[in-house]
Amino acid sequence: MIRHTPADPFIPTEGIHNLRDYGGYAAADGARVKTGLLFRSGQHMEASDGDLETIRALDIRTIIDLRGTSERTNLPCRRHEAFDAHVIAYDGETSNSPPHEGGGGKVEMTPQKARERMLAVYTRMPVNPAMIDMFARYFKSLSDRDGGNLVHCFAGKDRTGIAASLLLHVLGVHKDDIVAEFLRTNDAPTQHILERQSLPRMEAHYGKIEPDALRNLMGVLPEYIETYWNEVTRDHGSIDAYLAQRLGVDETRKARLRERLLT
């Protein structure tokens, strides 16, 4: 089994952006999040044959595809001929204006506009019914299904980043490490893949995008995850209350997740 650590989480790929193991972090009661079970990435539309062999070697039994119907239809994932993982996806749209699709009004995409656009994504996400449904299904799959689990969206950074952060919180990972894991997206060695997949559509809508604006759209900032957590805390009092009330992650499920995913 391919194993990676927080110091070296990325798995080499040719057509998949941001594939990495997000285990390995120190967790509750002196435990550590297992490696070789929890994976995250961008979409697999351009996965090479070698990438498909890599995915197969990871023994992934469940895939949580956080993209909406139109994204999955327009950008279908390639699968290995022997692919037999269970795929969980949403029947409908999960984001009303993902950055990689353009949209959001005809504006000059300055760094400030890009930042504001991304902050709006994270402000909406806690109350988005589709994301609530998918995050709940993500946690259920992790507590009920054996084997490796891969969560992904288009770029594997926003919807996917929040899913991973919530799980690490449940497992008792320190917030500093959760934010650090979230920000590892900016270190992904496959940025060229995301730009190839996203930039033509974005520039067709916005025109030429200056580098600082592009970094705000294609990377992540600490204030993105902080915005999500602040919205949740304001509305529910705490992350744990949100997990229990909206995502079905009560103390019983937390205990099961820790039993299965900590070592």
One Martini backbone bead per residue (centre of mass of N, CA, C, O) as a GRO file, in nm:
protein
  263
    1MET     BB    1   0.097   0.035   0.022
    2ILE     BB    2   0.055   0.365  -0.011
    3ARG     BB    3   0.249   0.602   0.186
    4HIS     BB    4   0.191   0.905   0.373
    5THR     BB    5   0.281   1.224   0.499
    6PRO     BB    6   0.264   1.548   0.595
    7ALA     BB    7   0.555   1.598   0.462
    8ASP     BB    8   0.450   1.375   0.213
    9PRO     BB    9   0.138   1.362   0.057
   10PHE     BB   10   0.205   1.334  -0.239
   11ILE     BB   11   0.087   1.188  -0.544
   12PRO     BB   12   0.190   1.099  -0.835
   13THR     BB   13   0.082   1.268  -1.140
   14GLU     BB   14  -0.059   1.354  -1.477
   15GLY     BB   15  -0.410   1.425  -1.443
   16ILE     BB   16  -0.412   1.487  -1.126
   17HIS     BB   17  -0.506   1.702  -0.880
   18ASN     BB   18  -0.412   1.689  -0.550
   19LEU     BB   19  -0.302   1.412  -0.462
   20ARG     BB   20  -0.367   1.298  -0.120
   21ASP     BB   21  -0.271   1.232   0.206
   22TYR     BB   22  -0.461   1.320   0.522
   23GLY     BB   23  -0.285   1.178   0.710
   24GLY     BB   24  -0.067   1.161   1.018
   25TYR     BB   25  -0.190   1.315   1.246
   26ALA     BB   26  -0.221   1.437   1.536
   27ALA     BB   27  -0.440   1.341   1.804
   28ALA     BB   28  -0.626   1.205   2.018
   29ASP     BB   29  -0.477   1.073   2.294
   30GLY     BB   30  -0.196   1.021   2.123
   31ALA     BB   31  -0.282   0.981   1.853
   32ARG     BB   32  -0.315   0.884   1.496
   33VAL     BB   33  -0.367   0.927   1.178
   34LYS     BB   34  -0.413   0.732   0.937
   35THR     BB   35  -0.261   0.585   0.674
   36GLY     BB   36  -0.396   0.471   0.362
   37LEU     BB   37  -0.724   0.591   0.372
   38LEU     BB   38  -0.695   0.913   0.315
   39PHE     BB   39  -0.821   1.089   0.032
   40ARG     BB   40  -0.741   1.360  -0.204
   41SER     BB   41  -0.885   1.558  -0.485
   42GLY     BB   42  -0.936   1.600  -0.792
   43GLN     BB   43  -1.038   1.536  -1.080
   44HIS     BB   44  -1.043   1.248  -1.346
   45MET     BB   45  -1.061   1.320  -1.656
   46GLU     BB   46  -0.717   1.319  -1.707
   47ALA     BB   47  -0.645   1.047  -1.640
   48SER     BB   48  -0.413   0.830  -1.661
   49ASP     BB   49  -0.323   0.512  -1.671
   50GLY     BB   50  -0.127   0.549  -1.436
   51ASP     BB   51  -0.331   0.680  -1.243
   52LEU     BB   52  -0.525   0.437  -1.232
   53GLU     BB   53  -0.316   0.251  -1.101
   54THR     BB   54  -0.274   0.419  -0.850
   55ILE     BB   55  -0.562   0.409  -0.744
   56ARG     BB   56  -0.576   0.102  -0.727
   57ALA     BB   57  -0.333   0.070  -0.521
   58LEU     BB   58  -0.499   0.223  -0.280
   59ASP     BB   59  -0.770   0.080  -0.218
   60ILE     BB   60  -1.038   0.218  -0.311
   61ARG     BB   61  -1.388   0.188  -0.203
   62THR     BB   62  -1.452   0.507  -0.176
   63ILE     BB   63  -1.633   0.778  -0.343
   64ILE     BB   64  -1.648   1.134  -0.300
   65ASP     BB   65  -1.848   1.337  -0.510
   66LEU     BB   66  -1.886   1.695  -0.486
   67ARG     BB   67  -2.006   1.725  -0.742
   68GLY     BB   68  -2.221   1.806  -0.972
   69THR     BB   69  -2.399   1.711  -1.239
   70SER     BB   70  -2.266   1.899  -1.452
   71GLU     BB   71  -1.974   1.829  -1.387
   72ARG     BB   72  -1.994   1.520  -1.435
   73THR     BB   73  -2.096   1.542  -1.729
   74ASN     BB   74  -1.865   1.736  -1.850
   75LEU     BB   75  -1.643   1.578  -1.631
   76PRO     BB   76  -1.564   1.280  -1.657
   77CYS     BB   77  -1.440   1.016  -1.503
   78ARG     BB   78  -1.187   0.811  -1.502
   79ARG     BB   79  -1.157   0.448  -1.521
   80HIS     BB   80  -1.078   0.157  -1.438
   81GLU     BB   81  -1.155  -0.152  -1.563
   82ALA     BB   82  -1.157  -0.257  -1.239
   83PHE     BB   83  -1.363  -0.077  -1.123
   84ASP     BB   84  -1.540  -0.100  -0.774
   85ALA     BB   85  -1.623   0.145  -0.644
   86HIS     BB   86  -1.805   0.346  -0.437
   87VAL     BB   87  -2.026   0.607  -0.545
   88ILE     BB   88  -2.080   0.937  -0.415
   89ALA     BB   89  -2.357   1.152  -0.513
   90TYR     BB   90  -2.529   1.433  -0.638
   91ASP     BB   91  -2.868   1.519  -0.725
   92GLY     BB   92  -2.724   1.793  -0.846
   93GLU     BB   93  -2.619   2.093  -0.719
   94THR     BB   94  -2.327   2.220  -0.518
   95SER     BB   95  -2.264   2.478  -0.706
   96ASN     BB   96  -2.346   2.804  -0.841
   97SER     BB   97  -2.013   2.915  -0.885
   98PRO     BB   98  -1.753   2.796  -0.988
   99PRO     BB   99  -1.448   2.925  -1.066
  100HIS     BB  100  -1.383   2.725  -1.318
  101GLU     BB  101  -1.664   2.841  -1.477
  102GLY     BB  102  -1.698   3.111  -1.396
  103GLY     BB  103  -1.899   3.348  -1.353
  104GLY     BB  104  -2.049   3.591  -1.140
  105GLY     BB  105  -2.008   3.787  -1.350
  106LYS     BB  106  -1.891   4.064  -1.538
  107VAL     BB  107  -1.556   4.092  -1.440
  108GLU     BB  108  -1.276   4.215  -1.310
  109MET     BB  109  -1.013   3.995  -1.205
  110THR     BB  110  -0.907   4.075  -0.924
  111PRO     BB  111  -0.771   3.998  -0.631
  112GLN     BB  112  -1.015   4.104  -0.465
  113LYS     BB  113  -1.238   3.962  -0.626
  114ALA     BB  114  -1.132   3.677  -0.582
  115ARG     BB  115  -1.147   3.677  -0.278
  116GLU     BB  116  -1.450   3.742  -0.254
  117ARG     BB  117  -1.549   3.498  -0.408
  118MET     BB  118  -1.432   3.284  -0.213
  119LEU     BB  119  -1.571   3.383   0.046
  120ALA     BB  120  -1.856   3.324  -0.061
  121VAL     BB  121  -1.828   3.019  -0.077
  122TYR     BB  122  -1.771   2.983   0.241
  123THR     BB  123  -2.037   3.119   0.335
  124ARG     BB  124  -2.242   2.916   0.190
  125MET     BB  125  -2.165   2.619   0.262
  126PRO     BB  126  -2.304   2.570   0.552
  127VAL     BB  127  -2.612   2.618   0.395
  128ASN     BB  128  -2.582   2.406   0.182
  129PRO     BB  129  -2.773   2.138   0.120
  130ALA     BB  130  -2.581   1.969  -0.054
  131MET     BB  131  -2.335   1.977   0.143
  132ILE     BB  132  -2.472   1.859   0.384
  133ASP     BB  133  -2.539   1.591   0.253
  134MET     BB  134  -2.245   1.510   0.165
  135PHE     BB  135  -2.108   1.526   0.440
  136ALA     BB  136  -2.288   1.314   0.574
  137ARG     BB  137  -2.210   1.083   0.373
  138TYR     BB  138  -1.912   1.088   0.430
  139PHE     BB  139  -1.925   1.008   0.729
  140LYS     BB  140  -2.083   0.746   0.692
  141SER     BB  141  -1.875   0.601   0.515
  142LEU     BB  142  -1.642   0.611   0.727
  143SER     BB  143  -1.813   0.442   0.949
  144ASP     BB  144  -1.913   0.185   0.742
  145ARG     BB  145  -1.662   0.164   0.548
  146ASP     BB  146  -1.417  -0.001   0.405
  147GLY     BB  147  -1.128   0.123   0.334
  148GLY     BB  148  -1.061   0.344   0.113
  149ASN     BB  149  -1.091   0.714   0.087
  150LEU     BB  150  -1.226   0.944  -0.162
  151VAL     BB  151  -1.217   1.297  -0.189
  152HIS     BB  152  -1.388   1.511  -0.437
  153CYS     BB  153  -1.376   1.754  -0.687
  154PHE     BB  154  -1.233   1.953  -0.896
  155ALA     BB  155  -0.967   2.078  -0.730
  156GLY     BB  156  -0.943   1.986  -0.422
  157LYS     BB  157  -0.995   2.260  -0.203
  158ASP     BB  158  -1.283   2.338  -0.095
  159ARG     BB  159  -1.490   2.114  -0.048
  160THR     BB  160  -1.265   1.913   0.025
  161GLY     BB  161  -1.123   2.080   0.247
  162ILE     BB  162  -1.364   2.080   0.443
  163ALA     BB  163  -1.406   1.782   0.478
  164ALA     BB  164  -1.124   1.725   0.597
  165SER     BB  165  -1.140   1.924   0.837
  166LEU     BB  166  -1.379   1.794   0.983
  167LEU     BB  167  -1.252   1.521   1.032
  168LEU     BB  168  -1.001   1.613   1.191
  169HIS     BB  169  -1.164   1.729   1.418
  170VAL     BB  170  -1.303   1.467   1.509
  171LEU     BB  171  -1.005   1.330   1.561
  172GLY     BB  172  -0.832   1.566   1.723
  173VAL     BB  173  -0.704   1.779   1.561
  174HIS     BB  174  -0.532   2.046   1.548
  175LYS     BB  175  -0.600   2.345   1.411
  176ASP     BB  176  -0.322   2.405   1.293
  177ASP     BB  177  -0.314   2.137   1.127
  178ILE     BB  178  -0.569   2.182   0.964
  179VAL     BB  179  -0.474   2.437   0.821
  180ALA     BB  180  -0.217   2.316   0.702
  181GLU     BB  181  -0.359   2.106   0.528
  182PHE     BB  182  -0.527   2.302   0.362
  183LEU     BB  183  -0.258   2.461   0.252
  184ARG     BB  184  -0.117   2.232   0.082
  185THR     BB  185  -0.235   2.301  -0.194
  186ASN     BB  186  -0.009   2.520  -0.259
  187ASP     BB  187   0.210   2.261  -0.298
  188ALA     BB  188   0.119   2.143  -0.542
  189PRO     BB  189   0.275   1.979  -0.830
  190THR     BB  190  -0.018   2.025  -1.020
  191GLN     BB  191  -0.099   2.316  -1.119
  192HIS     BB  192  -0.091   2.275  -1.430
  193ILE     BB  193  -0.345   2.104  -1.443
  194LEU     BB  194  -0.550   2.309  -1.340
  195GLU     BB  195  -0.492   2.527  -1.551
  196ARG     BB  196  -0.563   2.354  -1.798
  197GLN     BB  197  -0.866   2.299  -1.697
  198SER     BB  198  -0.951   2.620  -1.622
  199LEU     BB  199  -0.841   2.879  -1.770
  200PRO     BB  200  -0.996   2.894  -2.040
  201ARG     BB  201  -1.279   2.943  -1.910
  202MET     BB  202  -1.206   3.189  -1.739
  203GLU     BB  203  -1.092   3.373  -1.974
  204ALA     BB  204  -1.354   3.370  -2.143
  205HIS     BB  205  -1.495   3.546  -1.918
  206TYR     BB  206  -1.259   3.759  -1.792
  207GLY     BB  207  -1.001   3.724  -1.912
  208LYS     BB  208  -0.724   3.830  -1.813
  209ILE     BB  209  -0.538   3.695  -1.534
  210GLU     BB  210  -0.379   3.782  -1.276
  211PRO     BB  211  -0.170   3.619  -1.065
  212ASP     BB  212  -0.302   3.698  -0.787
  213ALA     BB  213  -0.587   3.612  -0.868
  214LEU     BB  214  -0.521   3.319  -0.939
  215ARG     BB  215  -0.428   3.235  -0.657
  216ASN     BB  216  -0.707   3.291  -0.518
  217LEU     BB  217  -0.861   3.076  -0.701
  218MET     BB  218  -0.643   2.814  -0.701
  219GLY     BB  219  -0.612   2.857  -0.410
  220VAL     BB  220  -0.544   2.911  -0.057
  221LEU     BB  221  -0.662   3.066   0.244
  222PRO     BB  222  -0.702   3.105   0.573
  223GLU     BB  223  -0.977   3.273   0.543
  224TYR     BB  224  -1.148   3.051   0.423
  225ILE     BB  225  -1.170   2.855   0.663
  226GLU     BB  226  -1.246   3.071   0.873
  227THR     BB  227  -1.516   3.145   0.749
  228TYR     BB  228  -1.653   2.877   0.786
  229TRP     BB  229  -1.613   2.848   1.095
  230ASN     BB  230  -1.752   3.116   1.173
  231GLU     BB  231  -2.030   3.056   1.060
  232VAL     BB  232  -2.087   2.804   1.226
  233THR     BB  233  -2.043   2.927   1.510
  234ARG     BB  234  -2.256   3.150   1.493
  235ASP     BB  235  -2.509   2.947   1.431
  236HIS     BB  236  -2.415   2.691   1.658
  237GLY     BB  237  -2.147   2.761   1.861
  238SER     BB  238  -2.015   2.504   1.706
  239ILE     BB  239  -1.877   2.251   1.535
  240ASP     BB  240  -2.007   2.016   1.696
  241ALA     BB  241  -2.300   2.109   1.666
  242TYR     BB  242  -2.307   2.094   1.361
  243LEU     BB  243  -2.235   1.800   1.327
  244ALA     BB  244  -2.484   1.696   1.488
  245GLN     BB  245  -2.729   1.866   1.356
  246ARG     BB  246  -2.639   1.839   1.027
  247LEU     BB  247  -2.432   1.557   0.997
  248GLY     BB  248  -2.460   1.317   1.221
  249VAL     BB  249  -2.214   1.380   1.439
  250ASP     BB  250  -2.201   1.218   1.703
  251GLU     BB  251  -2.058   1.056   1.962
  252THR     BB  252  -2.084   0.777   1.835
  253ARG     BB  253  -1.955   0.846   1.561
  254LYS     BB  254  -1.693   0.954   1.665
  255ALA     BB  255  -1.597   0.693   1.799
  256ARG     BB  256  -1.594   0.526   1.539
  257LEU     BB  257  -1.395   0.698   1.379
  258ARG     BB  258  -1.161   0.672   1.581
  259GLU     BB  259  -1.141   0.365   1.574
  260ARG     BB  260  -1.085   0.347   1.253
  261LEU     BB  261  -0.863   0.618   1.211
  262LEU     BB  262  -0.687   0.542   1.456
  263THR     BB  263  -0.338   0.470   1.615
   0.00000   0.00000   0.00000
